[in-house]
């Protein structure tokens, strides 16, 4: 029973930590978050008959 309580407590702490990180992604809640994008990453290279795909992610979100 003690192990189950420890597991639930650990899960609660992890979820609380994720919530705090998610809410603090933007410094000021009154203004919208201005994303800061990293460099482009090619996920699918273009071919003769296919279009390539490249993506970039906001560095503030994770």
Buried (B, 14 or more C-beta within 10 A) or exposed (E): EEEEEEEEEEEEEEEEEEEEEEEEEBEEEEEEEEEEEEEEEEEEEEEEEEEEEEEEEEEEEE
